[in-house]
Structures are given as C-alpha cells and as structure tokens.
Amino acid sequence: MNAINEQEQEAVRQAKLDVKSEVARQLIDAMEAGNTPWQKPWKSQALMPINGSTQNGYRGINRILLALQNRSSNVWLTFKQAGDKGYRVRKGERGTPIVKVVEVEPWAKSDGGERVGAPEPGTASQGEGKENRKAFILKRYFVFNAEQIEGYPIPQSEAEPSSGLESIEKAQAIVDAMKEQTGLMVIHGGDKACYIPSLHEVRMPSPKAFKTPYDRWVTEFHECSHASMHEKCLNRTNAISKKWGDEAYALEELRAEISSCLLAHSTGIAQQLGAVAGGHAQAGAAADAYANHREQHAAYLRSWVKAIKKDPMAIFSAAKDADLICDYMLGLVQKREAMAEHREWVAEYELAGSAR
C-alpha cells in the first residue's frame, strides 16, 4: 500500500511539474523573443481578458498567457461555454491553454476505476484521517477568443482611449495616492531610479531625462511597486535585503515589472505609446523607445529567465503578486477620490480646532 501511495504522490507531483514547466517555457520563449506585454506593452491591447460567460476577469498567470496571443478582443470562452450560448468555434481553430488549481479527492476513482488523485506529503493537518486529505493539481484547459467563434458579436470599435493629458493625470494620481496614504517620498533628480526601503523613498531622474511619457511613468510605477513591500503597504518585507543576482531579487524585479505594465494599461499610458507606434510620422520615436526599453532590461531578462528555469512555479507567484500590487495601488486611488469630497469640511474642522 505504501508503494502505491508513493506512486500516486509522484504522479500528482509530475502532473503539476509538467504544466508548470510548460507554462514557464512559454513565458521564457516570449521573454527571450521580446514579446511579453511588459516588453511590447503597446502590442497587448487585451491585457484585461474576461470570460464571456461569467464576465469574470482572468487573473495572474492566465492574464499574461492570454495577453501573449495579441488578440483584438479581450473576450474568451471555453468550447462548451460558446456552445451553451448558441455559438460554434470555427473549424480548425486552436484553443489557448490556461491553467487552474484544482482540488481533487485523494482516493477518488475515474470511470475506469483508476485513482486520479493523491495527497501530497505534508498537506494534511496533524490528526486528519486519510479520507479527509486533499490533493491539489494544476489542470490545463483551453479557451477560445471571440474572434475564433463563429457569429460571436465583437464590438466594431473599442472605447475611446484616454487622451495624453488624461493618462498622465491618472498616472500622477497613483503616485500621489501612494505618497499621501503611505508616507512614500518621491524625489526627482540624479541619474538613477530606485526604491530605498529603509527610508520608504523612491528616487527618480528628472522627468526631462526620459524620452517619452511612457518611459517616465512605467519607471515610476516600477519603483512604486517595489515600495508596496513596506510594512505600511502590503508588508512584503521578505523581499527586503536580498542581494543582486539571487532568485528572490530577480523575482521581486519581475513582480514590479509586470505590475508597472498593468498600471500603464490601467492609466492609458501604454495605449498612448501604441498611438505613437501607429503613427507614420512618429513611428521612429516608438521604435527608439522600444529599443531603449529592451536595452535597459537586458540584465533583468537574464536574471528572470534563470530564476524561472530554476523554479517554474516562480512565474505563477510573480504574476499573482503583481496582480495584488496593482490592485492595492489602484485601490489607494479610489480611496483618495472617495475622500476628496470630504477634504473641504475636514480642513474647516481642523482649522476651527486649531483656533480654539
């Protein structure tokens, strides 16, 4: 019986490893080709994919996997979901694989009578019976974009993108919210961009030092994403005091890079760069910005690839954390805006109090 248990545990472990390794390989190939959303942000117009049946947004690694497809629509469905809505996937279309963590009964049997799950070592709480233990596996399944589904209604035009000024105002609001609600200091000057944890301080070059607004804001978002590690923020203090070159530091950089990309899309900054890339007269400026972006991140790329090769699950963790960082920073903006209407009377109250 013990031998069978060990075989089942190894089967589950291998199933997880195979899916993780496949996803990691896909991301590594994309990074090395310069095709990830954070390397060519203006080419991923569907970085906020949703399921067309549930209307839920895809998160974490699935958000990135779907963005890699460069589809014009951000709507995705499974084969069954399309059929349930009365539509049909076009013949010859291939689905895009994404993943889901699935809990399985360790002693459940398939239709063929074979056990399909087993508890992983150490997953059961002390004193739990074998029948109560759970096993978790990564399950691969496939979704199809609305473009691949015959008859599926696709909007003829997307919503008008934010103007350049509006995008910059949204970007500034994110930084201002971090400053006001967490005590973050942002200092412009010098020739380096960095976050200093001990001071809870971001240092940035002068805005004039950047070739495009995108370069400036994506860099500032990156450093502010690092600042979310502070105890006043998400308290990701385990990322502090890591040395350059080790896997933990590389993954913190990857978290910040993905988060900055998500924030660039949320504000419309990335779309503004896309507009530059689409303009004939200014295409050279976008190409220069892209070349500069790749050159600056060459060292990061090598460290990211090394870390993911060593631990394929790392990319799952980095993508999940980037989602949390982005949500946290956008949440601060919402809180700031909600308090805006109360600022006047709060200021009057405080002024009255000081006059007593």
Buried (B, 14 or more C-beta within 10 A) or exposed (E): EEEEBEEBBEBBBEBBEEBBBBBBEBBBEBBEEEBBBBBBBBBBBBBBBBBBBEEEEBBBBBBBBBBBBEBEBBBBBBBEBBEEBEBEBEEEEEBBBBBEEEEBBBBEEEEEEEBBBBBBEEBBEEEEEEEEBBBBBBBBEEBBBBBBBEEBEEEEEEEEBBEBEEBBEBBEBBBBBBBEBBEBEBEBEEEEBEBBBEEBBBBBBEEEBBEBBBBBBBBBBBBBBBBBBBEEBBEBEEBEEBEEEEBBBBBBBBBBBBBBBBBBBBBBBBBBBBBBBEEEEEEEBBEEBBEBBEEEBEEBBBBBBBBBBEBBBBBBBBBBBBBBBBBBBBEBBEEBEEEEEEEEEEEEEEEEEEEE
